[in-house]
Amino acid sequence: MGTRRVELATAAAAAMCLVLASHLRLVSGLCARSVLGASSVGSSRHAVASRQRHTLRMGAAASTGGKRKRGKANPEMDAVLEKYEPVIGIEIHVQLATESKAYCRCSTTYSPLTPNTNICPVCMGEPGSLPVPNDKVVEIAAKAGMALGCSIAQETKWDRKNYFYPDTPKNYQITQYDRPIGEHGRILLPNGREVGVTRIHMEEDSAKMNHQGAGTSLAGSTHSLIDFNRAGIPLAEIVSEPDMRSGLDAAEYGKELQRILRYIGASDGNMAEGSLRLDVNVSLRPKGSSELRTKVELKNLNSFRAVQESTDYEIIRQGKCYETGETIRQETRLWDEKEKVTKIMRVKEGESDYRYFPEPDIPPLRLPRAVIDGWRAELCELPAEKRARYRSEYKLSEADAETITDDQTVAAYFEAAIAAGADPSEAAKWILGDIAAYVNKAAVAITDIGLTPPLLAEMVTLIQGGRITGKIAKELLPELLEGGCEGGVAAVVKERGMEVITDVTVIEGVVREVMEKNADKVEQYRGGKAQLAGFFVGQSMALSGSRADPGTLQRVVKAMLDGTQ
């Protein structure tokens, strides 16, 4: 009894609410079996490194100015927005990071395994098989709801959503309908817009259909093969309020939600692999109106760029429809990445088509307040909180704070450097500049580089203390990044005689030598070409091996050229 167990309720107990104790047990009279705990749908090391490189590429591009790029002018969009207001909501399906499926003990690993290996009678919907809820799914879904600002239900239940499709072996999906695990949330986007979260509920994934024939799309296929390894993998569906007004808003919402889920370890949020799937609902209404018109659902969005482009395209398409008198139908449209258009897939079903009713094989669930409070206490600092702290406490720009907090590991590296004594602004500059360039070129994770946070802090401190120049630091950086300075930066600088020269007498000797070699330019300077002072500073710095203290050097150059020293 040392492990947590999920047990199946008897038919007689099916109408009873179960109490979820601190060890989260569902009581049963028929069988008892443990369900695996956390995360195999979680990130691989390669995926983590790839995410960090993406984050740091963003940083290298955005850091220096701290300003966001403006979108290109779009006359068609401008014409629509003169008369109509876009109304956009998003439904997100996210695979939860558990080792076993939502209602059985099968592994959640489904790629690149041989098809149809991690399956059982429950996955396949065979007669007589009974679902056993995974306790970890409840915990992760509840924590995700908390991170999204939702109220967590103390009593929740499961429902059946009935529909016939080849990838749904039971011909229904176990989901939640009228009593979801979380409701009424809100998240703050980096651009300042708040988006309401209507609800978050638990459900299961369908199987994966592999279309065969001409291409991999359904339209061009001759037949389809079904891999049931994915069937039953736990999902959370997160439904937003229709608070977004542009494709950019939709993409930013998706990015922020992805950050939150990754921060709390709920999912790896990998869109390319289907761990995070966004369906965007778009409608238009006359400016100044509060009515909600017919919406169109957009699918096949496997990147945030696709989210933004498809949403903007659909806004323009619907605007043209209204202007020409064409009827907008409630339908599902697919985004064609090559043609950059949306194409009709099917007419959208209504809720009545799914014939929801309570899941008879899983009784309702009651979550004690103590359990909910315990889970809430385990949440980490969330991205929006971290961004705000970086701006207020570390005085970072909005762009730098957003980029560093985009990946939790990069943020941890940054904070470790500060804890070791680095100036926050200087640490951010190096992380988003030279370190980012190296990480991207070498295709490694920031945790794998030789320049550890303490070494970065030491290097920054030496620069700010005037013991080395930024140029000397850049000369040392390749070796530091490769892990070649085990004795510390200060020791290497001292051993190689790279410390900044502050001795005025030594600097005067360097400047004198440069002036003697460029007597003609000295005369030109003294004849009125004051801009030549920069030439002498540069030549003297080069002759000193970039070791001359910049401030002292500039003062000495000016004094010697002016004949006052």
Backbone torsions as a table, in degrees:
resi	resn	phi	psi	omega
1	MET	NA	9.7	-177.5
2	GLY	-72.9	-26.5	-180.0
3	THR	-92.6	156.2	175.7
4	ARG	-71.1	142.4	-178.4
5	ARG	-127.1	145.3	171.8
6	VAL	-111.5	122.0	-174.6
7	GLU	-120.9	146.2	-176.6
8	LEU	-79.8	134.4	178.5
9	ALA	-78.7	146.1	175.4
10	THR	-71.5	163.2	179.5
11	ALA	-60.8	-34.7	-179.4
12	ALA	-67.0	-27.4	-177.3
13	ALA	-94.6	2.5	-172.3
14	ALA	-61.8	-26.7	-178.6
15	ALA	-87.4	-6.4	-175.7
16	MET	-89.8	146.0	171.4
17	CYS	-79.4	136.7	179.4
18	LEU	-96.8	142.6	178.3
19	VAL	-91.0	127.6	179.5
20	LEU	-93.6	105.3	179.8
21	ALA	-76.8	178.0	-175.2
22	SER	-62.3	-25.4	176.7
23	HIS	-91.4	4.6	175.0
24	LEU	54.5	80.5	-179.0
25	ARG	-119.3	133.0	171.7
26	LEU	-102.7	120.2	-169.5
27	VAL	-83.2	144.2	-177.7
28	SER	-148.1	156.2	174.1
29	GLY	-107.9	-5.7	-175.6
30	LEU	-96.1	-48.9	-176.8
31	CYS	-154.0	162.7	177.8
32	ALA	-140.8	125.9	177.6
33	ARG	-150.9	145.6	-178.0
34	SER	-82.7	150.7	177.4
35	VAL	-114.0	139.7	-176.9
36	LEU	-60.2	153.0	-177.8
37	GLY	-86.4	-121.1	-161.9
38	ALA	-90.5	169.3	-155.3
39	SER	-24.4	100.2	166.5
40	SER	-109.7	-20.9	173.0
41	VAL	-75.9	-2.9	178.6
42	GLY	-65.5	177.6	-168.7
43	SER	-75.8	142.9	168.0
44	SER	-81.4	163.9	179.8
45	ARG	-61.0	-38.7	179.4
46	HIS	-63.0	-42.9	-179.0
47	ALA	-65.0	-39.4	178.8
48	VAL	-62.5	-46.4	179.3
49	ALA	-61.3	-40.0	179.4
50	SER	-62.8	-41.9	178.8
51	ARG	-63.6	-41.6	-179.7
52	GLN	-64.2	-39.5	179.3
53	ARG	-64.9	-38.1	177.0
54	HIS	-62.9	-44.0	178.6
55	THR	-59.3	-46.2	-175.5
56	LEU	-74.9	-26.8	172.4
57	ARG	-64.4	-42.1	176.0
58	MET	-58.8	-42.3	-177.5
59	GLY	-65.6	-43.8	-179.4
60	ALA	-62.0	-33.9	-179.0
61	ALA	-79.1	-35.4	-170.5
62	ALA	-101.8	-15.5	-167.0
63	SER	-66.5	-46.1	-168.0
64	THR	-60.7	-42.6	-178.4
65	GLY	-93.5	-26.8	-177.7
66	GLY	71.2	13.6	-178.8
67	LYS	-112.8	150.9	177.9
68	ARG	-88.7	145.5	176.8
69	LYS	-72.9	141.4	175.3
70	ARG	-81.6	147.3	176.7
71	GLY	-70.2	157.8	178.9
72	LYS	-69.1	149.5	177.9
73	ALA	-63.3	138.4	-179.4
74	ASN	-134.9	97.3	-177.5
75	PRO	-58.7	-36.8	179.8
76	GLU	-63.8	-42.7	178.1
77	MET	-65.4	-43.3	179.8
78	ASP	-58.7	-39.3	-179.5
79	ALA	-65.4	-39.4	178.5
80	VAL	-66.9	-44.5	-174.9
81	LEU	-70.3	-16.5	175.0
82	GLU	-65.9	-30.4	-174.7
83	LYS	-113.6	-25.3	-171.3
84	TYR	-127.6	153.9	173.9
85	GLU	-111.9	122.7	175.6
86	PRO	-69.9	142.5	175.7
87	VAL	-124.5	116.7	-170.0
88	ILE	-128.8	129.3	172.2
89	GLY	-128.3	159.4	-176.1
90	ILE	-132.9	137.2	169.6
91	GLU	-109.4	126.0	-178.1
92	ILE	-118.4	129.9	172.8
93	HIS	-106.8	125.6	-177.5
94	VAL	-127.4	130.0	175.8
95	GLN	-74.5	129.3	-177.8
96	LEU	-86.3	146.1	-172.2
97	ALA	-82.7	76.8	174.3
98	THR	-119.6	160.4	178.2
99	GLU	-86.0	-24.7	179.5
100	SER	-120.6	163.2	-174.6
101	LYS	-71.3	177.0	-171.6
102	ALA	-68.0	-34.6	-172.3
103	TYR	-133.3	15.9	177.0
104	CYS	-155.0	-179.1	-175.9
105	ARG	-93.5	2.3	-178.8
106	CYS	-62.4	145.2	179.6
107	SER	-66.8	148.3	177.2
108	THR	-84.2	-3.1	178.5
109	THR	-72.1	119.6	-179.2
110	TYR	-129.9	-0.7	178.3
111	SER	-146.9	134.5	5.2
112	PRO	-98.9	41.5	179.7
113	LEU	-64.8	163.0	172.3
114	THR	-61.4	137.5	-178.8
115	PRO	-56.6	146.8	171.9
116	ASN	59.5	46.0	175.9
117	THR	-109.8	-39.4	178.9
118	ASN	-93.9	67.7	-178.0
119	ILE	-137.1	162.3	178.7
120	CYS	-153.5	177.4	179.4
121	PRO	-56.4	-32.7	178.8
122	VAL	-67.4	-46.9	178.2
123	CYS	-57.7	-38.6	-173.9
124	MET	-88.3	-3.4	178.2
125	GLY	66.5	34.0	-178.0
126	GLU	-74.8	147.9	-179.1
127	PRO	-56.4	136.1	179.0
128	GLY	90.6	-14.1	178.6
129	SER	-77.6	143.2	-176.4
130	LEU	-126.4	136.3	-178.6
131	PRO	-76.1	142.1	175.8
132	VAL	-122.1	109.6	-176.0
133	PRO	-59.9	138.7	178.1
134	ASN	-84.2	120.6	-177.8
135	ASP	-61.6	-33.2	-177.6
136	LYS	-68.3	-31.8	177.6
137	VAL	-62.0	-43.7	179.0
138	VAL	-61.3	-45.8	-178.7
139	GLU	-62.1	-48.8	-177.2
140	ILE	-65.8	-42.0	179.3
141	ALA	-63.2	-40.3	178.8
142	ALA	-64.8	-43.5	179.2
143	LYS	-64.7	-38.7	176.9
144	ALA	-62.1	-41.8	177.0
145	GLY	-60.8	-43.2	177.9
146	MET	-61.0	-43.9	-178.8
147	ALA	-64.5	-23.5	177.5
148	LEU	-93.3	8.0	177.2
149	GLY	78.5	18.1	-177.5
150	CYS	-82.7	154.6	167.5
151	SER	-81.9	129.8	-177.2
152	ILE	-93.1	129.0	-177.4
153	ALA	-72.0	133.1	174.5
154	GLN	-79.8	-17.8	175.0
155	GLU	-134.9	123.6	-176.6
156	THR	-138.7	167.9	-179.8
157	LYS	-150.8	169.0	177.8
158	TRP	-107.1	155.6	-179.7
159	ASP	-137.1	163.3	174.3
160	ARG	-101.6	131.1	174.1
161	LYS	-109.5	112.2	-169.9
162	ASN	-95.2	123.5	172.1
163	TYR	-161.2	155.3	-176.4
164	PHE	-107.6	117.6	177.9
165	TYR	-155.8	145.9	-173.9
166	PRO	-58.1	-28.1	-176.6
167	ASP	-87.8	6.0	179.3
168	THR	-118.1	91.9	-170.2
169	PRO	-63.9	-31.0	-179.3
170	LYS	-80.7	-12.4	-171.4
171	ASN	66.4	17.8	168.7
172	TYR	-156.4	159.1	177.7
173	GLN	-113.8	135.5	173.0
174	ILE	-82.6	116.7	-174.9
175	THR	-141.0	-161.7	173.8
176	GLN	-130.5	138.0	-175.4
177	TYR	-114.1	-78.0	-171.2
178	ASP	-95.4	-8.6	178.3
179	ARG	-133.6	71.0	-178.1
180	PRO	-70.7	168.0	-177.2
181	ILE	-74.3	-23.9	179.8
182	GLY	-147.5	144.9	-179.8
183	GLU	-146.2	162.5	168.3
184	HIS	61.3	55.1	177.2
185	GLY	-102.4	-178.4	179.6
186	ARG	-163.8	136.3	175.7
187	ILE	-126.9	150.8	-179.4
188	LEU	-103.6	124.0	179.8
189	LEU	-84.3	157.8	178.2
190	PRO	-58.3	-27.8	179.8
191	ASN	-80.8	3.4	176.6
192	GLY	95.4	-12.0	179.9
193	ARG	-76.9	137.3	173.6
194	GLU	-97.7	136.1	178.6
195	VAL	-123.5	127.1	178.3
196	GLY	-74.9	147.0	174.8
197	VAL	-110.5	113.5	-177.4
198	THR	-66.0	-48.0	-174.9
199	ARG	-166.1	160.5	168.0
200	ILE	-132.7	131.5	178.9
201	HIS	-139.3	159.6	-178.3
202	MET	-91.0	142.8	172.4
203	GLU	-158.0	-172.7	-178.0
204	GLU	-120.8	151.8	-179.6
205	ASP	-80.7	160.9	175.1
206	SER	-90.2	175.5	173.4
207	ALA	-71.9	172.4	-179.0
208	LYS	-106.8	125.2	179.1
209	MET	-95.0	127.2	178.0
210	ASN	-109.7	106.9	-176.1
211	HIS	-79.3	133.5	-175.7
212	GLN	-112.1	154.2	178.5
213	GLY	116.7	-142.4	-177.4
214	ALA	-74.5	99.9	-178.0
215	GLY	82.6	-173.9	-177.0
216	THR	-112.6	6.8	179.9
217	SER	-90.6	157.7	179.6
218	LEU	-61.9	-39.5	-175.2
219	ALA	-61.8	-37.3	-175.8
220	GLY	-98.3	8.3	-173.6
221	SER	-91.3	156.2	174.8
222	THR	-98.1	-27.2	176.7
223	HIS	-162.3	169.5	-177.7
224	SER	-130.9	142.9	174.3
225	LEU	-107.7	146.1	-175.7
226	ILE	-117.3	127.6	175.6
227	ASP	-105.7	112.8	-177.0
228	PHE	-87.0	5.3	176.7
229	ASN	-58.4	-32.5	-178.0
230	ARG	-82.2	-19.5	-177.2
231	ALA	-62.3	126.0	178.5
232	GLY	93.0	-3.3	175.4
233	ILE	-64.1	135.8	-174.7
234	PRO	-68.9	137.6	177.1
235	LEU	-125.1	154.2	162.4
236	ALA	-117.4	131.7	172.7
237	GLU	-102.3	127.6	-177.9
238	ILE	-116.6	119.8	-175.7
239	VAL	-110.3	125.6	-179.8
240	SER	-91.0	163.3	166.5
241	GLU	-75.2	158.3	179.4
242	PRO	-79.2	61.7	-172.3
243	ASP	-100.6	-1.1	-177.1
244	MET	-96.7	152.5	-172.7
245	ARG	-128.0	3.5	-179.0
246	SER	-157.9	166.7	175.1
247	GLY	-62.3	-35.0	178.3
248	LEU	-64.4	-43.2	176.4
249	ASP	-57.2	-44.7	-178.2
250	ALA	-62.4	-44.0	179.8
251	ALA	-66.4	-41.2	179.9
252	GLU	-65.4	-37.8	176.7
253	TYR	-62.6	-45.9	178.8
254	GLY	-61.0	-41.8	179.5
255	LYS	-63.8	-43.6	-178.0
256	GLU	-66.9	-40.3	178.8
257	LEU	-65.1	-38.9	176.5
258	GLN	-60.9	-43.5	178.2
259	ARG	-59.2	-47.5	-177.3
260	ILE	-59.9	-47.2	-178.1
261	LEU	-63.7	-37.2	177.5
262	ARG	-70.2	-40.3	-179.6
263	TYR	-58.7	-43.3	-175.6
264	ILE	-88.6	1.0	178.0
265	GLY	75.0	20.8	-178.9
266	ALA	-76.1	-28.8	-177.0
267	SER	-166.0	159.5	172.9
268	ASP	-80.9	-14.1	174.6
269	GLY	60.6	31.2	-176.1
270	ASN	-83.1	108.3	-177.7
271	MET	-69.2	-37.6	-177.5
272	ALA	-63.2	-31.6	-179.1
273	GLU	-97.6	2.8	175.9
274	GLY	85.8	8.6	178.1
275	SER	-71.0	-22.7	178.5
276	LEU	-133.8	117.9	-176.6
277	ARG	-126.7	126.9	-176.7
278	LEU	-109.9	131.2	169.8
279	ASP	-115.2	122.5	-175.4
280	VAL	-104.1	128.9	177.3
281	ASN	-103.9	123.3	-174.0
282	VAL	-124.2	133.4	170.6
283	SER	-144.5	165.8	176.2
284	LEU	-123.7	150.9	172.7
285	ARG	-141.9	155.2	178.3
286	PRO	-58.3	143.6	178.8
287	LYS	-58.4	134.3	-178.9
288	GLY	90.7	-10.0	-180.0
289	SER	-88.3	154.3	176.9
290	SER	-112.1	0.8	-178.7
291	GLU	-71.3	152.9	173.9
292	LEU	-105.2	116.5	-178.0
293	ARG	-90.0	-178.6	179.7
294	THR	-59.5	131.4	-177.5
295	LYS	-105.9	155.0	176.0
296	VAL	-118.6	134.0	-179.8
297	GLU	-95.8	133.0	179.0
298	LEU	-108.6	131.8	179.0
299	LYS	-126.4	-178.2	-179.7
300	ASN	65.4	44.2	-177.8
301	LEU	-110.1	97.6	-173.8
302	ASN	-104.8	16.8	173.8
303	SER	-157.4	161.3	178.8
304	PHE	-71.7	-26.7	173.7
305	ARG	-63.9	-42.0	177.6
306	ALA	-63.0	-38.2	177.4
307	VAL	-59.4	-48.5	-177.6
308	GLN	-67.0	-47.5	-176.0
309	GLU	-66.7	-43.0	-178.7
310	SER	-66.1	-39.7	179.6
311	THR	-64.4	-46.0	179.1
312	ASP	-64.0	-39.6	177.4
313	TYR	-61.4	-44.1	-176.9
314	GLU	-67.1	-34.8	175.6
315	ILE	-59.8	-46.8	-179.6
316	ILE	-66.0	-42.5	-179.7
317	ARG	-60.5	-46.7	-179.5
318	GLN	-66.1	-37.2	177.1
319	GLY	-59.4	-42.1	178.2
320	LYS	-66.0	-38.0	178.4
321	CYS	-60.5	-45.6	-179.9
322	TYR	-64.2	-36.8	-178.4
323	GLU	-70.4	-30.5	-178.7
324	THR	-96.0	-1.6	179.3
325	GLY	85.1	8.4	179.5
326	GLU	-75.1	140.1	-178.4
327	THR	-77.7	133.6	173.0
328	ILE	-87.5	122.2	179.3
329	ARG	-99.7	151.6	173.2
330	GLN	-77.1	102.5	-173.0
331	GLU	-144.0	166.7	174.4
332	THR	-104.9	130.3	179.9
333	ARG	-123.0	144.1	178.5
334	LEU	-98.6	143.1	176.6
335	TRP	-86.8	123.4	176.3
336	ASP	-94.2	106.6	-174.0
337	GLU	-64.3	-33.8	-177.8
338	LYS	-74.3	-47.3	-176.7
339	GLU	-86.2	-12.6	-179.3
340	LYS	59.6	45.6	177.2
341	VAL	-138.6	161.7	171.7
342	THR	-98.9	141.7	-178.7
343	LYS	-127.4	141.4	-176.5
344	ILE	-65.3	136.3	177.1
345	MET	-107.5	-50.6	179.8
346	ARG	-165.2	161.0	172.3
347	VAL	-74.8	133.9	-173.3
348	LYS	-71.2	135.0	176.3
349	GLU	-76.2	153.9	171.7
350	GLY	-92.9	168.8	-178.8
351	GLU	-60.1	-33.6	-178.3
352	SER	-65.3	-24.3	179.7
353	ASP	-67.3	-22.2	-175.9
354	TYR	-90.6	-11.6	176.0
355	ARG	48.4	56.5	178.5
356	TYR	-60.2	140.7	167.2
357	PHE	-155.3	157.7	-176.1
358	PRO	-57.6	138.9	177.5
359	GLU	-66.4	113.6	-175.0
360	PRO	-73.1	-18.4	-176.4
361	ASP	-93.2	-4.1	178.4
362	ILE	-129.8	116.5	179.9
363	PRO	-72.0	161.7	175.9
364	PRO	-57.7	160.9	-173.4
365	LEU	-124.8	132.9	176.9
366	ARG	-113.0	127.6	179.7
367	LEU	-104.1	114.0	176.5
368	PRO	-61.0	146.7	179.7
369	ARG	-57.6	-35.6	-179.2
370	ALA	-63.2	-37.3	178.7
371	VAL	-67.5	-45.4	179.3
372	ILE	-60.7	-44.9	179.8
373	ASP	-64.4	-36.8	178.1
374	GLY	-64.4	-42.5	177.1
375	TRP	-64.6	-40.4	-179.3
376	ARG	-62.2	-37.3	-179.7
377	ALA	-66.6	-21.2	-178.5
378	GLU	-85.5	-8.5	-178.8
379	LEU	-68.5	144.3	178.0
380	CYS	-87.1	176.3	173.2
381	GLU	-64.7	129.1	-174.8
382	LEU	-87.1	161.4	-174.8
383	PRO	-53.9	-45.5	-178.7
384	ALA	-63.4	-39.2	177.8
385	GLU	-65.4	-41.1	-179.1
386	LYS	-67.8	-41.8	177.6
387	ARG	-59.2	-46.3	-179.3
388	ALA	-62.1	-40.3	179.9
389	ARG	-67.4	-39.8	179.8
390	TYR	-63.9	-36.5	179.7
391	ARG	-72.8	-40.5	-176.3
392	SER	-82.2	-44.0	-174.6
393	GLU	-84.2	-39.7	-175.2
394	TYR	-104.4	-4.9	177.5
395	LYS	60.9	33.1	176.6
396	LEU	-77.7	154.7	174.2
397	SER	-68.9	162.1	179.1
398	GLU	-58.3	-43.5	-177.9
399	ALA	-65.9	-43.5	-179.3
400	ASP	-66.4	-40.8	178.9
401	ALA	-63.1	-41.1	-180.0
402	GLU	-66.0	-42.4	-176.7
403	THR	-67.3	-45.2	-177.6
404	ILE	-66.6	-38.3	-178.7
405	THR	-80.6	-6.7	-179.9
406	ASP	-60.3	-33.8	177.9
407	ASP	-122.5	127.6	-174.0
408	GLN	-63.3	-33.6	-178.9
409	THR	-71.1	-38.8	176.2
410	VAL	-63.9	-42.2	177.8
411	ALA	-62.2	-39.5	179.2
412	ALA	-65.7	-39.0	176.9
413	TYR	-62.1	-45.7	179.3
414	PHE	-59.6	-47.1	-178.2
415	GLU	-69.1	-32.5	177.2
416	ALA	-66.8	-36.4	177.2
417	ALA	-65.7	-40.7	177.7
418	ILE	-64.8	-42.2	179.1
419	ALA	-61.9	-27.6	179.1
420	ALA	-86.0	0.4	173.9
421	GLY	112.8	4.9	-178.4
422	ALA	-75.8	144.2	171.0
423	ASP	-67.8	128.9	-174.7
424	PRO	-56.7	-45.9	-177.9
425	SER	-64.2	-41.9	179.1
426	GLU	-67.4	-40.7	178.6
427	ALA	-62.1	-43.7	178.9
428	ALA	-62.0	-40.2	-179.4
429	LYS	-61.5	-44.3	-179.8
430	TRP	-70.5	-40.2	-179.5
431	ILE	-63.7	-43.6	-176.3
432	LEU	-85.6	-4.8	179.0
433	GLY	-108.7	-98.3	-173.9
434	ASP	-64.9	-39.0	-179.7
435	ILE	-66.5	-41.8	177.9
436	ALA	-60.5	-42.6	179.9
437	ALA	-61.3	-41.2	-179.9
438	TYR	-67.8	-45.6	-178.7
439	VAL	-59.6	-41.3	179.9
440	ASN	-69.4	-41.9	-178.4
441	LYS	-69.3	-41.9	-178.0
442	ALA	-82.4	-10.2	-179.6
443	ALA	55.4	51.2	179.3
444	VAL	-126.1	166.8	174.2
445	ALA	-82.5	153.1	-179.3
446	ILE	-64.0	-25.2	178.3
447	THR	-74.8	-11.2	-177.7
448	ASP	-98.9	-4.2	-177.5
449	ILE	-80.2	157.7	-178.6
450	GLY	-73.8	-23.2	179.8
451	LEU	-79.9	91.0	-179.8
452	THR	-73.0	162.1	177.6
453	PRO	-53.2	-42.7	177.3
454	PRO	-62.4	-36.9	178.1
455	LEU	-68.0	-39.5	176.4
456	LEU	-62.3	-42.9	178.6
457	ALA	-61.4	-41.4	179.4
458	GLU	-64.1	-42.9	-179.5
459	MET	-63.7	-45.6	179.7
460	VAL	-62.4	-41.1	179.9
461	THR	-64.6	-39.2	178.1
462	LEU	-64.4	-38.7	178.4
463	ILE	-66.0	-48.7	-177.1
464	GLN	-69.0	-26.7	177.7
465	GLY	-83.3	-1.0	177.5
466	GLY	79.4	12.0	-178.7
467	ARG	-83.9	-27.3	172.1
468	ILE	-138.4	158.8	176.7
469	THR	-93.4	166.5	176.3
470	GLY	-61.3	-33.2	-180.0
471	LYS	-68.0	-40.4	176.5
472	ILE	-63.1	-40.7	178.5
473	ALA	-60.4	-41.1	178.4
474	LYS	-65.3	-33.5	177.3
475	GLU	-67.5	-36.1	179.9
476	LEU	-79.1	-23.4	-169.2
477	LEU	-56.6	-46.0	-179.9
478	PRO	-55.0	-41.4	179.0
479	GLU	-68.2	-39.5	178.1
480	LEU	-64.0	-42.1	-179.0
481	LEU	-65.6	-30.8	179.2
482	GLU	-85.1	-3.3	178.2
483	GLY	84.0	27.9	-175.4
484	GLY	-96.5	10.1	-178.6
485	CYS	-124.8	64.6	-174.7
486	GLU	-66.3	-25.9	-178.1
487	GLY	-80.0	-4.1	-178.4
488	GLY	103.3	157.5	-175.9
489	VAL	-67.6	-45.0	-176.9
490	ALA	-60.8	-40.6	-179.2
491	ALA	-64.8	-41.1	179.8
492	VAL	-67.0	-42.4	179.3
493	VAL	-60.0	-45.2	-179.4
494	LYS	-67.2	-43.3	-178.1
495	GLU	-62.2	-35.5	-176.2
496	ARG	-97.5	5.2	178.3
497	GLY	62.9	43.6	-175.6
498	MET	-104.3	6.6	-177.7
499	GLU	-68.0	151.3	-179.4
500	VAL	-62.9	138.0	176.8
501	ILE	-87.8	118.1	178.2
502	THR	-112.0	-9.0	-179.5
503	ASP	-66.7	115.6	-176.7
504	VAL	-60.5	-38.4	-178.7
505	THR	-61.4	-43.3	179.4
506	VAL	-65.2	-43.2	-179.5
507	ILE	-65.6	-39.0	176.8
508	GLU	-59.2	-39.8	178.9
509	GLY	-63.0	-39.7	178.8
510	VAL	-65.1	-47.3	-178.4
511	VAL	-64.2	-40.0	179.9
512	ARG	-60.2	-41.8	179.9
513	GLU	-63.7	-40.9	178.7
514	VAL	-65.8	-41.2	-179.9
515	MET	-65.4	-38.2	179.4
516	GLU	-65.8	-34.5	179.7
517	LYS	-78.2	-15.9	-176.4
518	ASN	-131.1	52.0	-176.8
519	ALA	-60.3	-34.6	-179.3
520	ASP	-64.2	-38.5	179.9
521	LYS	-73.1	-28.9	175.3
522	VAL	-62.4	-43.8	179.7
523	GLU	-64.7	-40.3	178.6
524	GLN	-62.6	-41.4	178.2
525	TYR	-60.4	-47.5	-177.5
526	ARG	-71.4	-13.6	176.1
527	GLY	-89.3	0.3	175.1
528	GLY	125.3	-7.4	179.7
529	LYS	-86.8	75.9	-174.8
530	ALA	-64.1	-22.8	-178.4
531	GLN	-66.5	-15.5	179.0
532	LEU	-69.4	-10.3	177.8
533	ALA	-58.7	-37.0	178.5
534	GLY	-62.9	-35.8	177.4
535	PHE	-60.5	-45.4	-178.3
536	PHE	-68.4	-35.8	176.5
537	VAL	-63.0	-46.6	-178.8
538	GLY	-63.4	-45.2	-179.5
539	GLN	-65.2	-38.4	179.8
540	SER	-69.1	-39.5	177.8
541	MET	-62.8	-42.4	179.3
542	ALA	-64.2	-42.4	-179.5
543	LEU	-64.8	-28.7	179.5
544	SER	-83.5	1.3	-177.1
545	GLY	70.8	31.5	-178.9
546	SER	63.7	21.7	-177.1
547	ARG	-100.0	-14.2	-178.6
548	ALA	-66.9	136.7	176.8
549	ASP	-63.2	121.4	-173.0
550	PRO	-56.2	-46.3	-178.4
551	GLY	-63.9	-46.2	179.6
552	THR	-63.3	-41.4	-179.0
553	LEU	-61.3	-45.0	-179.3
554	GLN	-62.2	-40.9	179.4
555	ARG	-65.5	-42.5	-178.7
556	VAL	-66.6	-43.2	179.6
557	VAL	-58.8	-48.2	-178.1
558	LYS	-63.0	-43.5	-178.4
559	ALA	-64.3	-42.2	-177.3
560	MET	-72.7	-37.1	177.2
561	LEU	-67.8	-35.6	179.5
562	ASP	-79.7	-7.9	179.1
563	GLY	76.9	19.5	-179.8
564	THR	-98.2	0.4	180.0
565	GLN	-141.7	NA	NA
